[in-house]
Amino acid sequence: MTRAPLAELSLVGICAIWGLTFPVVQDAVTELPVTTFLAYRFVGAAVLAAILFRRQLRALPADGWRAGALMGLFLTGGYLLQTLGLERTTASNAGFITGLFVVLTPLFAAIFLGHRAGGTAWAAAGVAAVGLYLLSGSGGGLNIVGDLLVLGCAMSFSFHILVTDPAVKRYDVSALLVVQLAVCGAISLLLSVGQGQMVLPREQSVWSALAITAVLASVLGFYVQAYAQRHASPSRTALILASEPAFAGLFAWLLKGQSLTGLGWVGAALIMAAIVSVQLVPYLRPSRPLPEG
């Protein structure tokens, strides 16, 4: 198997793991406080990554450490809001709403960095907004606060992408991974200790959730994503990443019996359409022909 198909197949597997984490984490945070769970997850992931990439970490310059720390701040915000949201909404809702970072990123780049978003991005945002309204309001018993927290997670992940883009072009990806995971772990640990919530997990399900999220979803997941983006085209990578919400909905149904209403499925479909279109449409346009001489 050549590198490109292998990279794409690996990324599909990682998207499945990321989708699995939604119902798994939702169960875990009923047994362990959110900040405590995140502290165990990211401290463990940071230690493992530091061992694996210790040579690259030693070579990272001071500016690289600062870049990694900024990435870690937005990554921490994203996971903190996502995990808090999972306490208050369904795993399927959280999966689809988190995927909105694909739609929000070009809009934030236009607003804050002066990039050109284009009509497709703005139209996709409008479609996604309608989808979010239907998804959040159609379940009756769903807590809107939880959906809004996860929307904040998607916004934080968008800013994480914006600060990551220039950093990975200048510094080693694996070293940046260690720094940002360490920042996530340190902040979560401080919050947990400050709240007097640092306790040892007792349930086997919590230990399983920590193993999945720390080793597979964090260290392996981010590394495979970086590997895939080196060998697969941007359009195919984006389309594969768009499968994460679908996996989240699938595992929420298989493991927890959560199912969307009719309007909820319409909202989820609109969100998926927005996610796919904002990445796919630019690559479907014909290239501009050369001027005739």
Secondary structure, 3 states (H helix, E strand, C coil): CCHHHHHHHHHHHHHHHHHHHHHHHHHHCCCCCHHHHHHHHHHHHHHHHHHHCHHHHHCCCHHHHHHHHHHHHHHHHHHHHHHHHHCCCCHHHHHHHHCCHHHHHHHHHHHHHCCCCHHHHHHHHHHHHHHHHHHHHCCCCCCHHHHHHHHHHHHHHHHHHHHHHHHHCCCCHHHHHHHHHHHHHHHHHHHHHHCCCCCCCCCHHHHHHHHHHHHHHHHHHHHHHHHHHHHCCHHHHHHHHCHHHHHHHHHHHHHHCCCCCHHHHHHHHHHHHHHHHHHHHHHHCCCCCCCCC
